[in-house]
């Protein structure tokens, strides 16, 4: 019975995944326009951030859309197909849930933020004009 559920959900992901990705691409928001110097500073700050995500996760898509809206160049790490990224997520954050934003502060301390709403609120507070 367990294999039946796995097969069902795997098939569902295979069918809905491309639809979700197409919808994301078609509904891509316009990015925030900053002065070149300001954008360079934002890009510098984004080097201390990484988004652990699954490509077709609806919550990850919401976070990526917010990143586009705010013109943030945050590294995206695939925790679904890359075993190294998944292991880093489990070791650092304690669970394999996505989306998860990895944050390193000026002192080198790491923070792992789960929940799409919390991540989007953090990005807006830190980077919105």
N, C-alpha and C positions, 0 to 999 in steps of 0.2 A: 504494500500500500504506500509506503514511504517513497518508493521509486516513482509511483504514479504522480504524486504531488510534485516531486522534483521535476519530472518530465513536463508536467503541465505548466509550471511556472517558468521553466527554461524556455519552452515554446512561446509562452506569453511575452517574455522579454525579447526573444528573437523577432517577434512580430511587431511589438510596440516600440522597441528601441529605435529603429530607423525613423518611425513616425515622430517620436519625441525629438530626435536630433534635427529632422527637417523643420519641425515647428520652431525649435530654438533658433535655427538659422534664419528662417523667414521673419521671425519676430525680434531680431536683434535690435536693441535700442541704440539710439545715437549716443555717442560717448561725450562726456563732459570735456569742453575745450578749455585748456589752461594755457597760460603763457609758456613758451618753451622752457624757461628756467624753472618755473613751478612744476611742470611735468617731469623734468629731470630730477627734481627733489622727490617727487612722489615715486618715481621709478626707483630711486635709491632706497627709499623706505620700504618699497615692496620686495626688495631683495631679502628682507628678514621675514617674509611671509611665504607660505606654501599651502595650497589647497589640496588635501587628499580627497579624492572623489572617484565616483563611478561615472562613466561617460553618459549613461542613459538614466541615471537616478534623477527623478523629478526635483528633488530638493537641491541636488547639486546643480541642476540646470538653473534654478532660481538664483543661486549664489553666483554662477557664472554670468547671468544676465545683469546682476547688480554690479559685478566687476566691470562689465562692458560699459554700463551706464556711468560709472565713476572713472572710466579710462584707467583702470588699474592693471598693470602688467605683473600679475602674481603667478608664480610657477604653479602649474597644475600637475599633480602626481596621481597617476592611475593606481588606485589601491585594489582594483578588481583583477587586473591581468598581470600586474607586476608584483611578484612575491616579495621583493626587497622593500617596496613601498608599503605593502601590507604589513610586513614584519615591523618596519619602523613605526607605523601607526599603532600597532598593538603594543609595542614596547614603550613608546613615548606617551601615547594617549590612554592606553589601558584597554581600549576596545577597538573593534574593526568597523565601527559605525562611520558613515559618511553622510554629509560632508563634514570635514574636520579642517579647521584652519590652524596651521602651526605658526606660532608667533615667537620670534626671538627679540627680546628687548635690548636696550643699549648695554646692559651689564652682561648679556649673554644668557640670561635665564630663558627657558622655554616654557611656553604655555600652549595648551591644546584646547581649542574651542570647538565644541560640537554644537549642533542645532543650527539649521539654516537661518532662522530668524535672529538668533544671537549674532551669528557671523555677519549678516547683512547690516544689523544695527551697529556693530563695531566698525565696519568699513565705512558706513555713512558718517558716523561720529568722527572718525579719524581723517577721512579724505574728502568729504563733501565740501563744496565751496562755500 
